[in-house]
């Protein structure tokens, strides 16, 4: 910068080096400011990792993300306070990054939460991800129609994926006559559904096409429902899952 030239009108490289030098001196001389900068980075990164673990349900991913960001902040400190190996002033991006990391994490985290709460009100259809099989895993041999062919006192297991951001499961079972040419057994038949993955009432009864709403226990990745058919003697019915949705 030439003599008499007002500040900020020099070459971009000169301005950035001068700004970086001032930031370095400020952080080096003011230990309280340095403490709060580092403290802010740690709080924002660790807090965001906790929120990420809650959203995605994967602690390992959240911990790895936090570790990478903390390592980056740690690497920027010596570049900011000491400079390069030749003793020159640090580059502008080194001190600025100490401010940019928490700002970026907060902005991205806020956007993710907005999207989460906006989409969280919409139910998630998991009907096609439901697995229905006989208790004990016995296969349904020679059957092409959906669902299971069951008689009175037969049991089946329903398994479906769940997510931490959803706390309720609404499932609708369909009970149909396996032999339509015989008198219908459907009106007098019902299912008893129970599960260890539920909060509150662990056992409920439901008829065909009646939606059943269940409260899920937090922290589960899958939910397993055990159901038992109650029908008149000699009746055979076909049981299937008509709809299954997750709700927040």
C-alpha positions as CSV (number, residue, x, y, z in Angstrom):
1,X,0.0,0.0,0.0
2,X,1.5,3.3,-1.0
3,X,1.9,6.2,1.3
4,X,-1.3,8.3,1.7
5,X,-3.4,5.5,0.2
6,X,-6.5,5.0,2.3
7,X,-6.9,1.6,4.0
8,X,-8.7,-1.1,2.0
9,X,-7.5,0.2,-1.4
10,X,-4.4,-1.9,-1.7
11,X,-3.9,-5.2,-3.4
12,X,-6.2,-8.0,-2.3
13,X,-3.3,-10.1,-1.1
14,X,-1.9,-7.2,1.0
15,X,-5.4,-6.6,2.6
16,X,-5.9,-10.3,3.5
17,X,-2.4,-10.6,5.0
18,X,-2.9,-7.4,7.1
19,X,-6.4,-8.6,8.2
20,X,-5.0,-12.0,9.1
21,X,-2.1,-10.5,11.0
22,X,-4.6,-8.3,13.1
23,X,-6.8,-11.3,13.8
24,X,-3.8,-13.3,14.9
25,X,-2.6,-10.6,17.2
26,X,-6.1,-10.1,18.6
27,X,-6.5,-13.9,19.4
28,X,-2.9,-14.2,20.7
29,X,-3.1,-11.2,23.0
30,X,-6.7,-11.6,24.2
31,X,-6.8,-15.1,25.8
32,X,-10.4,-14.6,26.9
33,X,-11.5,-14.0,23.3
34,X,-9.4,-17.1,22.2
35,X,-11.1,-19.2,24.9
36,X,-14.6,-18.2,23.8
37,X,-13.8,-18.8,20.1
38,X,-12.6,-22.3,20.9
39,X,-15.4,-22.9,23.4
40,X,-18.0,-21.8,20.8
41,X,-16.6,-24.2,18.3
42,X,-16.7,-27.1,20.7
43,X,-20.2,-26.4,21.9
44,X,-21.6,-25.9,18.5
45,X,-19.9,-29.0,17.0
46,X,-20.7,-31.4,19.9
47,X,-24.2,-30.1,20.2
48,X,-24.8,-30.5,16.5
49,X,-23.4,-34.0,16.7
50,X,-25.9,-34.8,19.4
51,X,-28.8,-33.5,17.2
52,X,-27.4,-35.4,14.2
53,X,-27.4,-38.6,16.3
54,X,-31.0,-38.0,17.2
55,X,-32.1,-37.3,13.7
56,X,-30.3,-40.2,11.9
57,X,-30.2,-42.6,14.8
58,X,-26.5,-43.4,14.1
59,X,-24.1,-42.4,16.9
60,X,-21.1,-43.6,15.0
61,X,-21.8,-41.2,12.1
62,X,-22.4,-38.3,14.4
63,X,-19.3,-39.0,16.4
64,X,-17.1,-39.3,13.3
65,X,-18.5,-36.0,11.9
66,X,-17.8,-34.2,15.2
67,X,-14.3,-35.7,15.4
68,X,-13.4,-34.4,11.9
69,X,-14.7,-30.9,12.6
70,X,-12.9,-30.7,16.0
71,X,-9.7,-31.9,14.3
72,X,-10.0,-29.3,11.6
73,X,-10.5,-26.5,14.3
74,X,-7.4,-27.9,16.2
75,X,-5.4,-27.7,13.0
76,X,-6.4,-24.1,12.3
77,X,-5.3,-22.9,15.8
78,X,-1.5,-23.1,15.2
79,X,-1.9,-21.7,11.6
80,X,-3.8,-18.7,13.1
81,X,-1.6,-18.0,16.1
82,X,1.9,-19.0,14.9
83,X,1.9,-18.6,11.1
84,X,3.7,-20.7,8.6
85,X,7.1,-22.3,9.0
86,X,8.8,-19.2,7.6
87,X,7.3,-16.9,10.3
88,X,5.1,-15.0,7.8
89,X,1.7,-13.8,8.7
90,X,-1.0,-16.5,8.5
91,X,-3.4,-16.6,5.6
92,X,-6.7,-15.0,6.0
93,X,-8.6,-18.3,5.7
94,X,-7.0,-19.8,8.8
95,X,-8.4,-17.4,11.4
96,X,-11.6,-16.9,9.5
97,X,-12.2,-20.6,9.5
98,X,-12.4,-20.5,13.3
99,X,-15.5,-18.3,12.9
100,X,-16.8,-20.0,9.8
101,X,-17.0,-23.5,11.2
102,X,-19.6,-22.8,14.0
103,X,-21.5,-20.4,11.7
104,X,-21.7,-23.0,8.9
105,X,-22.7,-25.8,11.4
106,X,-25.4,-23.6,12.8
107,X,-26.8,-22.7,9.4
108,X,-26.8,-26.2,8.1
109,X,-28.2,-27.6,11.4
110,X,-31.0,-25.0,11.4
111,X,-31.9,-25.8,7.8
112,X,-31.9,-29.5,8.6
113,X,-34.2,-29.0,11.6
114,X,-36.6,-26.9,9.5
115,X,-36.7,-29.6,6.8
116,X,-37.1,-32.3,9.6
117,X,-40.1,-30.6,11.2
118,X,-41.6,-29.7,7.9
119,X,-41.4,-33.2,6.6
120,X,-41.9,-34.8,10.0
121,X,-45.6,-33.9,10.0
122,X,-46.1,-36.1,6.9
123,X,-46.7,-39.8,7.6
124,X,-44.1,-42.2,6.1
125,X,-45.6,-45.2,4.2
126,X,-43.7,-48.4,5.0
127,X,-46.4,-50.8,3.8
128,X,-44.1,-52.3,1.1
129,X,-41.3,-52.8,3.7
130,X,-43.4,-55.0,6.0
131,X,-42.4,-58.6,6.4
132,X,-45.2,-61.0,7.3
133,X,-44.4,-64.6,8.2
134,X,-45.7,-67.4,10.3
135,X,-44.4,-67.6,13.9
136,X,-41.3,-69.7,13.9
137,X,-40.4,-68.7,10.3
138,X,-42.3,-71.5,8.6
139,X,-42.7,-70.6,4.9
140,X,-46.0,-70.3,3.1
141,X,-45.5,-73.0,0.5
142,X,-47.3,-72.9,-2.9
143,X,-49.1,-69.6,-2.3
144,X,-49.0,-66.7,-4.7
145,X,-51.6,-64.5,-3.2
146,X,-50.5,-61.8,-0.7
147,X,-50.7,-62.5,3.0
148,X,-50.8,-65.7,5.1
149,X,-53.4,-68.5,5.1
150,X,-54.3,-68.9,8.8
151,X,-56.8,-70.7,11.0
152,X,-58.0,-70.2,14.6
153,X,-55.1,-69.8,17.1
154,X,-52.5,-69.5,14.4
155,X,-49.8,-67.0,15.0
156,X,-47.7,-64.8,12.7
157,X,-45.0,-62.2,13.1
158,X,-44.9,-58.7,11.4
159,X,-41.6,-57.0,11.1
160,X,-41.1,-53.5,9.8
161,X,-38.5,-50.7,9.9
162,X,-39.0,-47.7,12.2
163,X,-37.1,-44.4,12.6
164,X,-36.2,-42.4,15.7
165,X,-38.0,-39.3,14.3
166,X,-41.3,-41.2,14.3
167,X,-43.0,-42.3,17.6
168,X,-46.3,-43.9,16.4
169,X,-47.1,-46.7,14.1
170,X,-50.5,-47.0,12.4
171,X,-51.2,-50.4,10.8
172,X,-54.3,-51.8,9.2
173,X,-54.7,-55.6,8.7
174,X,-56.9,-57.1,6.1
175,X,-58.8,-60.4,7.0
176,X,-60.3,-62.1,4.0
177,X,-61.9,-65.5,3.5
178,X,-59.5,-68.0,2.1
179,X,-62.3,-69.9,0.4
180,X,-64.8,-67.3,-1.0
181,X,-67.2,-70.0,-2.0
182,X,-67.9,-71.0,1.6
183,X,-69.8,-69.1,4.2
184,X,-67.9,-66.0,5.4
185,X,-65.9,-66.3,8.6
186,X,-64.6,-62.7,8.4
187,X,-67.2,-60.8,10.5
188,X,-66.5,-62.9,13.6
189,X,-62.7,-63.0,13.3
190,X,-60.2,-60.7,14.9
191,X,-56.5,-60.4,15.6
192,X,-54.8,-60.0,18.9
193,X,-51.6,-57.9,18.4
194,X,-48.8,-57.6,21.0
195,X,-45.2,-56.5,20.9
196,X,-42.3,-55.7,23.3
197,X,-41.5,-52.7,21.1
198,X,-44.6,-50.7,22.2
199,X,-45.1,-48.2,24.9
200,X,-48.4,-48.3,26.9
201,X,-50.8,-51.1,25.9
202,X,-48.7,-54.0,24.7
203,X,-51.7,-56.1,23.6
204,X,-54.6,-54.9,21.5
205,X,-57.4,-56.6,19.5
206,X,-58.4,-55.4,16.0
207,X,-60.8,-56.4,13.3
208,X,-60.3,-56.3,9.5
209,X,-59.6,-52.9,8.0
210,X,-59.7,-51.2,11.4
211,X,-56.5,-49.0,11.8
212,X,-54.5,-49.9,14.9
213,X,-52.3,-47.1,16.3
214,X,-49.3,-48.1,18.4
215,X,-46.8,-46.1,20.4
216,X,-43.2,-47.1,19.6
217,X,-40.5,-47.3,22.2
218,X,-37.6,-44.8,21.4
219,X,-34.3,-46.0,20.0
220,X,-35.7,-48.9,18.0
221,X,-34.6,-49.6,14.4
222,X,-37.2,-52.2,13.7
223,X,-40.6,-53.1,15.3
224,X,-41.8,-56.7,15.6
225,X,-45.5,-57.4,16.1
226,X,-46.8,-60.8,17.1
227,X,-50.4,-61.5,16.1
228,X,-52.8,-64.3,16.9
229,X,-56.0,-65.1,14.9
230,X,-59.2,-65.7,16.7
231,X,-61.8,-67.3,14.4
232,X,-64.5,-69.9,14.5
233,X,-63.5,-73.5,14.4
234,X,-63.0,-74.8,10.9
235,X,-62.5,-71.3,9.4
236,X,-59.5,-70.5,7.2
237,X,-58.7,-66.8,6.4
238,X,-56.0,-64.9,4.6
239,X,-54.3,-62.2,6.7
240,X,-52.3,-59.4,5.1
241,X,-51.1,-55.9,6.0
242,X,-53.3,-53.4,4.0
243,X,-51.4,-50.3,5.2
244,X,-48.6,-49.4,7.6
245,X,-47.5,-45.8,8.2
246,X,-45.1,-44.1,10.7
247,X,-46.2,-40.8,12.3
248,X,-44.3,-38.3,14.4
